[in-house]
């Protein structure tokens, strides 16, 4: 994925190279908190956050 649409309410500190650095840092810290099965849990969290609409089941 190369780009995402931005809404008018996006904090400009999240846009551009500085925003990408902040996102990388957040994702690294989140991954570090997951412990065992970090790869699977991280992929699940990523899929849930990218889903269109509410997620009603993980199955």
ChimeraX commands (.cxc) that place a marker at each C-alpha (Angstrom):
marker #1 position 0.00,0.00,0.00 radius 0.5
marker #1 position 1.54,3.29,-1.07 radius 0.5
marker #1 position -0.90,5.85,0.27 radius 0.5
marker #1 position -4.01,6.29,2.37 radius 0.5
marker #1 position -6.74,8.90,2.03 radius 0.5
marker #1 position -6.54,11.56,4.74 radius 0.5
marker #1 position -9.49,13.19,6.46 radius 0.5
marker #1 position -9.55,16.88,7.34 radius 0.5
marker #1 position -9.05,16.07,11.04 radius 0.5
marker #1 position -5.65,14.39,10.62 radius 0.5
marker #1 position -2.93,15.89,12.80 radius 0.5
marker #1 position -0.30,17.17,10.35 radius 0.5
marker #1 position 2.49,15.72,12.52 radius 0.5
marker #1 position 1.41,12.31,11.20 radius 0.5
marker #1 position 1.90,13.33,7.55 radius 0.5
marker #1 position 5.14,12.93,5.60 radius 0.5
marker #1 position 8.45,11.36,6.64 radius 0.5
marker #1 position 8.10,12.37,10.30 radius 0.5
marker #1 position 4.71,10.69,10.43 radius 0.5
marker #1 position 6.11,7.50,8.93 radius 0.5
marker #1 position 8.85,7.49,11.56 radius 0.5
marker #1 position 6.23,7.85,14.31 radius 0.5
marker #1 position 4.19,5.04,12.81 radius 0.5
marker #1 position 7.25,2.75,12.58 radius 0.5
marker #1 position 8.09,3.48,16.21 radius 0.5
marker #1 position 4.52,2.77,17.34 radius 0.5
marker #1 position 4.35,-0.48,15.38 radius 0.5
marker #1 position 7.71,-1.59,16.81 radius 0.5
marker #1 position 6.58,-0.87,20.36 radius 0.5
marker #1 position 3.27,-2.66,19.81 radius 0.5
marker #1 position 5.08,-5.68,18.38 radius 0.5
marker #1 position 7.40,-5.72,21.39 radius 0.5
marker #1 position 4.42,-5.90,23.77 radius 0.5
marker #1 position 2.89,-8.98,22.15 radius 0.5
marker #1 position 5.31,-11.62,23.45 radius 0.5
marker #1 position 4.67,-15.16,22.25 radius 0.5
marker #1 position 3.15,-15.45,18.78 radius 0.5
marker #1 position 3.92,-11.80,18.14 radius 0.5
marker #1 position 3.85,-12.27,14.35 radius 0.5
marker #1 position 0.36,-13.75,14.33 radius 0.5
marker #1 position -1.04,-11.29,16.86 radius 0.5
marker #1 position 0.46,-8.32,15.04 radius 0.5
marker #1 position -1.02,-9.46,11.72 radius 0.5
marker #1 position -4.42,-9.92,13.40 radius 0.5
marker #1 position -4.29,-6.43,14.92 radius 0.5
marker #1 position -3.26,-4.97,11.55 radius 0.5
marker #1 position -6.15,-6.72,9.79 radius 0.5
marker #1 position -8.66,-5.54,12.39 radius 0.5
marker #1 position -7.47,-1.95,12.17 radius 0.5
marker #1 position -7.64,-1.97,8.36 radius 0.5
marker #1 position -11.09,-3.58,8.13 radius 0.5
marker #1 position -13.89,-1.56,6.60 radius 0.5
marker #1 position -16.68,-1.29,9.15 radius 0.5
marker #1 position -17.07,-3.05,12.49 radius 0.5
marker #1 position -15.51,-6.48,13.03 radius 0.5
marker #1 position -18.07,-8.84,14.54 radius 0.5
marker #1 position -16.00,-12.02,14.70 radius 0.5
marker #1 position -12.36,-13.09,14.51 radius 0.5
marker #1 position -13.29,-16.40,12.90 radius 0.5
marker link #1:1,2 radius 0.2
marker link #1:2,3 radius 0.2
marker link #1:3,4 radius 0.2
marker link #1:4,5 radius 0.2
marker link #1:5,6 radius 0.2
marker link #1:6,7 radius 0.2
marker link #1:7,8 radius 0.2
marker link #1:8,9 radius 0.2
marker link #1:9,10 radius 0.2
marker link #1:10,11 radius 0.2
marker link #1:11,12 radius 0.2
marker link #1:12,13 radius 0.2
marker link #1:13,14 radius 0.2
marker link #1:14,15 radius 0.2
marker link #1:15,16 radius 0.2
marker link #1:16,17 radius 0.2
marker link #1:17,18 radius 0.2
marker link #1:18,19 radius 0.2
marker link #1:19,20 radius 0.2
marker link #1:20,21 radius 0.2
marker link #1:21,22 radius 0.2
marker link #1:22,23 radius 0.2
marker link #1:23,24 radius 0.2
marker link #1:24,25 radius 0.2
marker link #1:25,26 radius 0.2
marker link #1:26,27 radius 0.2
marker link #1:27,28 radius 0.2
marker link #1:28,29 radius 0.2
marker link #1:29,30 radius 0.2
marker link #1:30,31 radius 0.2
marker link #1:31,32 radius 0.2
marker link #1:32,33 radius 0.2
marker link #1:33,34 radius 0.2
marker link #1:34,35 radius 0.2
marker link #1:35,36 radius 0.2
marker link #1:36,37 radius 0.2
marker link #1:37,38 radius 0.2
marker link #1:38,39 radius 0.2
marker link #1:39,40 radius 0.2
marker link #1:40,41 radius 0.2
marker link #1:41,42 radius 0.2
marker link #1:42,43 radius 0.2
marker link #1:43,44 radius 0.2
marker link #1:44,45 radius 0.2
marker link #1:45,46 radius 0.2
marker link #1:46,47 radius 0.2
marker link #1:47,48 radius 0.2
marker link #1:48,49 radius 0.2
marker link #1:49,50 radius 0.2
marker link #1:50,51 radius 0.2
marker link #1:51,52 radius 0.2
marker link #1:52,53 radius 0.2
marker link #1:53,54 radius 0.2
marker link #1:54,55 radius 0.2
marker link #1:55,56 radius 0.2
marker link #1:56,57 radius 0.2
marker link #1:57,58 radius 0.2
marker link #1:58,59 radius 0.2
view
